[in-house]
Amino acid sequence: MTTEVTPRPAAGTGTGTGQDPVSSVRRITDDLLRRVEQRMRSFLAAERARHAEVDERAVLAVDALSGLVDSGGKRIRPAFCITGYLAAGGDPHDPGIVAAAAALEMLHVSALIHDDVLDDSSRRRGQPTVHAVSSAQHEANGWQGEARRFGEGVAILVGDLALVYSAELISQAPPQVLAEWHRLRSELMIGQYLDVAAAAEFAVDPRLSRRIAQIKSGRYTIRRPLVVGARAAGRTDLDDAFTAYGEALGEAFQLRDDLLDAFGDSAQTGKPSGQDFTQHKMTLLLAWAMQRDEHIRSLITEPGHTPDEVRARLLDTGVPEDVERHIAALVERGCEAIADASVAPVWRDELTDMAVRVAYRDK
């Protein structure tokens, strides 16, 4: 049931106090994001201390997880959750929203660790991935069994640990967010499965590629975090606007990811470039390009070809420019979706600015 229909600025935004509304919005949002960081770090520190009493080896799993959390990241999901909450008039002093935002980031960390195993990726955020570090540790110590299987096994368990921790954190959030949380988690897993299956089939199907982008990445990155935030504030009347905005921006987010994988600088993105090629990911970028140039398939699937050859052929199709135009249209569509949303104008402006930052990021 909706508890707030008339839009009002969140406490601390400074509206009506003589303070610049934009600066106040950023200040209160940044403060909540700092609290999310502190919540994750204190949570993991407590877990480390608890497991250290069991066995010295047990802390290594927590340390691997903490290392990825401490390595940074864009924190997009907590940011949208918090923004949805504050735009809906939520109390910034309520610890429940901090727990919800931390749960979203912990779920994301779980997905990243598992994703790196699925994609056989060696680096994440500029650092060796969990399975790469564990494999190297196995080899260095001359342990029994296969180093690769050991590393991947450790990464699966550490990713599962992050998943467990995300569930513990969300249990401390307002209970009205749980239905959306459950949809978010199941969509993420189904999207991951579809991504793996589509890569194996490597069939040109732009509709499927778009659906995977929406389910695997877009919804759990923007749409559902926004709705989780609004529902934590007791607002369900924002579902439609936030859903339309989140669907459009989530797709734009994933399309930017596809372009960065194909043409980005790995030193800036923090992960190897061209992985979608080597892992046969049927992204919308590739699906559109392969509809225009069948030779791209052989460049990707047959040995002896380099990512640079694929990039050159992609550019020849003109598809990257089409993707950029599609991203621009998605940003416009998303911003139009919140034009009449029942939130204070300063929050519409903030969501518009976030849309641009997400769609045109360089890492």
C-alpha angles and dihedrals in degrees: 000000000000115000097181126041104155110070117246131172117254117258111276097027090115096228108156094013099089093257121125105264095215093051091047092050091052092045096053092042092050090048091054091047089053089052090051090054091049091048093054094045095047090046093052093043090054091048091050092051091048095050093043087071090059101050136328090239092058093070092062091075092052090044091054090052093045090050092059092045091049093048090077126236133186096276089213096154096052089045093055092043091053093044091051089050096048093042087054090055098259122168108255090208094062108108090207093078090051089054092048093050092046090050090054092052092046089052088051091052089052090052092048094053092049092042091056090055092047091048095039088232118174099197138041125179089353093303133097112273122250094256092046092052092047093048090051090049090052092051094045092054096043092232125175123271130021118327092214094053091047093051094047091045091053091048092051090052094045090049090050089050090056089050090053091048091050089056091050091050095048089053086069093054125090107290094232090074095061098088091055091044092055092050090049094053096046092047090052092053094044090047091052090051093050089049092054093045094048091049090054093048093040090194119161104248114143092183091057092043090053092047092051091050090052097046102035099042118359102056098043092043101050119350101054097037088055092049092045088055094048092047091049085060090050097255123132095156089080094060096097097047094043091045093053091045093045095047092053096043093042090057091047089051092054094044089054087050089053092051092047091051091050101039108009129113110255090209087062100037092046094226136077116282124230094033092134087061097048093044093045092237109180096218121174087252092058094040092055092044094049090052087061099037120029091187090074089074093061091046088058103036103036122074122247099049126110131219088245089063090052092048092051091050091048091053090050090058092057090227096125088061090048089051090052090052090048090051090052090051091049092051090051091048092049093050091048089053092063097039091101098027115136095249133106114278091245089063093049087053091049093050090049090052091047090052091057093045092051097044096045102037120135099216 
